[in-house]
Amino acid sequence: MKKPNFETNVWDAHVNRAATGDKKDRLQYKIKPWDLDHLEIAANRIRQGQPVGENYLKGQLKQDLMAYKGLTEEDFNNYRP
């Protein structure tokens, strides 16, 4: 007997509910927009000393992290050789 793929089933249920559910269900998905903020993710990883891509450690992305996410040069000290 084949085991059901629950991850796919849960995803399908969410998609179906958002597409064909009642008005209350559809509004629930529209109210909660989700936006991926790569700078926020990188800033949190740098603060925690976790690995990040080299492009976040120098150049424009480093400047953006410092300007918009409040990082300082001290936050980048763990990544210097």
C-alpha positions, 0 to 999 in steps of 0.5 A, a space after each residue: 500500500 502506497 503512503 499518501 504524500 501529506 505535504 502535497 495534500 496539504 498544499 493542494 488543500 490550501 490552493 483549493 481553499 483559496 481558489 474555490 472556498 467561500 468568501 471568508 476563506 478567500 479573503 484570509 489569503 488576501 489579507 496576509 501578503 507574504 514578501 520575501 526580504 532577502 536583506 532581512 534574511 541575510 541580516 539575521 544570518 550575519 547577526 547570528 554568525 551563520 554562513 551567507 553568500 559572499 555577495 552580502 559581505 562586500 559591495 552594494 549588498 553590504 552597503 544596503 544591509 548597513 543602510 536599511 537593516 542597521 548592520 555595522 562594520 562590527 557585524 561583519 568582523 566574523 567573516 574576515 579572514 
